[in-house]
Amino acid sequence: MNISIKEKNSFKEMNFIKFWLVSSLFFITFPVSLVFCFLYLGSLRTKHLIMALIDDILQTILIIILLLSAIIYFLINYLSMYFS
């Protein structure tokens, strides 16, 4: 009987400030922090950390794109009143 147990990602359950501190320290000391995480936390928790960081980066990029597109849309809409 093969039972697949899905591991819970504890990094996704962190509050905003704690995850911000962890991700900032990870990116500031990137090559060393990756080795340290792998040795100290193990491969599974390092994988969870990397996945949480990738999710965070993708969400940030999506929010920036949406905000920039909204600003550009409203600027074009506002400036078109003066040129028509």
C-alpha positions as CSV (number, residue, x, y, z in Angstrom):
1,M,0.0,0.0,0.0
2,N,1.6,3.2,-1.2
3,I,0.4,6.3,0.8
4,S,1.7,9.6,-0.4
5,I,2.0,12.1,2.5
6,K,2.2,15.7,1.4
7,E,4.7,17.6,3.5
8,K,3.5,20.9,4.9
9,N,5.6,24.0,3.9
10,S,6.2,25.9,7.1
11,F,7.7,28.8,5.2
12,K,4.4,29.6,3.6
13,E,2.8,29.8,7.0
14,M,5.1,32.4,8.4
15,N,3.9,35.9,9.1
16,F,4.9,38.8,6.8
17,I,7.7,40.3,8.9
18,K,9.3,36.9,9.7
19,F,9.3,35.8,6.1
20,W,10.6,39.2,5.0
21,L,13.5,38.9,7.3
22,V,14.3,35.3,6.3
23,S,14.1,36.1,2.6
24,S,16.1,39.3,3.0
25,L,18.9,37.4,4.8
26,F,18.7,34.6,2.2
27,F,19.1,37.0,-0.8
28,I,21.8,39.2,0.9
29,T,24.0,36.2,1.6
30,F,22.9,34.1,-1.3
31,P,25.6,31.6,-2.1
32,V,26.5,31.0,1.5
33,S,22.9,30.9,2.7
34,L,22.0,28.2,0.2
35,V,24.8,26.0,1.4
36,F,24.0,26.7,5.0
37,C,20.3,26.0,4.5
38,F,21.1,22.7,2.8
39,L,23.5,21.6,5.5
40,Y,21.5,22.9,8.5
41,L,17.8,22.4,7.4
42,G,18.2,19.5,5.0
43,S,17.2,19.1,1.4
44,L,13.4,19.0,2.0
45,R,13.2,22.2,4.0
46,T,15.6,23.9,1.7
47,K,13.3,23.0,-1.2
48,H,10.4,24.4,0.7
49,L,12.3,27.6,1.3
50,I,13.2,28.0,-2.3
51,M,9.6,27.3,-3.4
52,A,8.3,29.9,-1.0
53,L,10.8,32.4,-2.2
54,I,9.9,31.7,-5.9
55,D,6.2,32.1,-5.0
56,D,6.9,35.4,-3.3
57,I,8.9,36.7,-6.2
58,L,6.3,35.7,-8.8
59,Q,3.5,37.4,-6.7
60,T,5.7,40.5,-6.4
61,I,6.3,40.6,-10.2
62,L,2.6,40.1,-10.9
63,I,1.6,43.0,-8.5
64,I,4.2,45.3,-10.1
65,I,3.0,44.5,-13.6
66,L,-0.7,45.1,-12.6
67,L,0.1,48.4,-10.9
68,L,2.3,49.6,-13.8
69,S,-0.4,48.7,-16.3
70,A,-3.1,50.5,-14.3
71,I,-0.9,53.6,-14.0
72,I,-0.1,53.6,-17.7
73,Y,-3.8,53.1,-18.6
74,F,-4.9,56.0,-16.4
75,L,-2.1,58.2,-17.7
76,I,-3.0,57.5,-21.3
77,N,-6.6,58.1,-20.5
78,Y,-5.9,61.3,-18.7
79,L,-3.5,62.7,-21.3
80,S,-5.8,61.8,-24.2
81,M,-8.3,64.4,-23.0
82,Y,-5.7,67.2,-23.8
83,F,-4.7,65.9,-27.2
84,S,-8.1,65.1,-28.7
